[in-house]
Amino acid sequence: MNLRAIAQVRSNFRSVTETTNGSDRLTNSFYGFLFGENPILRQLFPAAMDMQRERLVAAISYLLDILDDTERAVGFLEQLGRDHRKYGVEGDHYPLAGRALHSALRAYTGPAFWTNSIDEAWLDVIDLIVTSMANGADSDDLPSHWEATVVEHRKILDDLAVVRLQADVPVPYDTGQYLPVRTPQRPRMWRYLSPAIPANDYGELEFHVRKVSGGWVSPSMVNETQVGDRWTMAAPLGGLRVDLTSGADVLMIGSGTGIAPLRAQIMEMTTRGINPRVHLFVGGRFPCDLYDLGTLWQISLSNPWLTVVPISEFDTDPWWHTGPTIEPPFGMHQRLTGEIGSIVASFGSWSDRQIQVAGSPTMISSTVRALLDAGTPASRIQHDPV
Ligand SMILES: Cc1cc2nc3c(=O)[nH]c(=O)nc-3n(C[C@H](O)[C@H](O)[C@H](O)COP(=O)(O)OP(=O)(O)OC[C@H]3O[C@@H](n4cnc5c(N)ncnc54)[C@H](O)[C@@H]3O)c2cc1C
């Protein structure tokens, strides 16, 4: 696609989603067209559609952000197509979804603003979505899901648990990717989790799960998971990775359980003799949220290419925290206090680095904004869709 067409679809999508309730109205309209014309498809989706709606807008926004890199965009869409197999969505469903998306965008933009050139630009994007997702769904001969048994559930903080599992057969993810996960406590709800250890031949998995207040699934993962529970994982997604051939050093910025995919990649790098320098900024709201400093410190001791800098938003733990205070081990960089994105950007633009950002949606967007404001080229920054 040419740059003008990409700019047009980006600006049209922003104008739709940034109006009050725009995202909700667009997605309601999309599912209205989709289920109205193909009622049989409704049964493939969960009863509560809130999460589907959020994910649809997040996926399109992410796609539009990376659209000028066609290879990356196609890779992302193929993964999404494979991911949707867990709902029973097949290749020939995508043209129906493409038509519904086109109708929803046209209806919601309104005839006064829906010009021929916007129409053509969206048709190109929708064609890319439909073709790539259908290819992803049809060309994959892997199973649509894998089963694993919980072998350890350890509450590290009141709102955070480490869950270790033994998969029946190894899940074929690339280190740095994330997996759709379903638990027996919430059998119809899939949530994404990032493995915190590298993929391995033994089927061992480790997830770090934070309880999101008011969430449907994460509180039960943190509080109700039992050893022996059977979890289900679907096809891996995402492409966070260190390019070892580029010669560029690495900047990783992770907050909360967002450190999981970064930690996994660092662990994988420790198995290699030569690595680029890695600066890892690890953030949390309070000092007690820096729950994994001990492990990261141990890794940095025997891997001089790794520097770990802890950051917390507040300087002291909250009054309700009754566990031990976590202070950086002697010899580690002192903990800095403040907003992680602003602190990292205050050191400069890091424009010669390959950069990965991982954490909550708010943390990712504020960190990316701080880096862009400091002059970092957008093409240097990787993050998962939020
Ligand atoms: C690529 C990716 C990787 C992820 N990896 C991990 C991981 O390794 N560990 C982990 O604990 N979580 C991870 N998450 C988040 C996880 O998938 C769920 O979104 C989260 O656990 C909340 O699910 P829930 O059902 O409890 O909340 P929901 O019922 O889905 O949502 C409740 C409310 O909380 C908001 N919300 C959802 N997620 C967050 C969040 N992360 N921070 C703040 N507010 C939120 C929603 O917008 C909604 O308003 C990842 C998400 C993505 C997109």
The ligand as an ORCA input file, in Angstrom:
! r2SCAN-3c Opt
* xyz 0 1
  C       0.085     -9.380     24.650
  C      -0.423     -9.494     26.068
  C       0.314    -10.197     27.007
  C      -0.119    -10.269     28.339
  N       0.635    -10.943     29.254
  C       0.247    -10.968     30.549
  C       1.041    -11.639     31.563
  O       2.076    -12.254     31.273
  N       0.599    -11.584     32.850
  C      -0.559    -10.933     33.208
  O      -0.878    -10.918     34.393
  N      -1.340    -10.314     32.275
  C      -0.970    -10.320     30.967
  N      -1.770     -9.699     30.041
  C      -3.061     -9.132     30.456
  C      -4.117    -10.265     30.481
  O      -4.246    -10.826     29.182
  C      -5.517     -9.764     30.884
  O      -5.889     -8.694     30.055
  C      -5.530     -9.300     32.324
  O      -5.129    -10.377     33.147
  C      -6.922     -8.855     32.734
  O      -7.846     -9.901     32.521
  P      -9.181     -9.958     33.403
  O     -10.074    -10.966     32.783
  O      -8.876    -10.094     34.834
  O      -9.804     -8.506     33.207
  P     -10.995     -8.150     32.218
  O     -12.283     -8.655     32.775
  O     -10.611     -8.584     30.854
  O     -10.925     -6.568     32.244
  C     -11.361     -5.806     33.388
  C     -10.944     -4.357     33.182
  O      -9.527     -4.230     33.374
  C      -8.912     -3.612     32.248
  N      -7.614     -4.276     32.026
  C      -7.401     -5.427     31.336
  N      -6.088     -5.746     31.368
  C      -5.466     -4.805     32.091
  C      -4.120     -4.603     32.484
  N      -3.124     -5.441     32.108
  N      -3.857     -3.511     33.254
  C      -4.837     -2.658     33.627
  N      -6.135     -2.803     33.273
  C      -6.457     -3.850     32.523
  C      -9.875     -3.870     31.089
  O      -9.730     -2.856     30.099
  C     -11.224     -3.814     31.775
  O     -11.669     -2.491     31.903
  C      -1.345     -9.626     28.709
  C      -2.087     -8.948     27.758
  C      -1.645     -8.865     26.457
  C      -2.458     -8.092     25.440
*
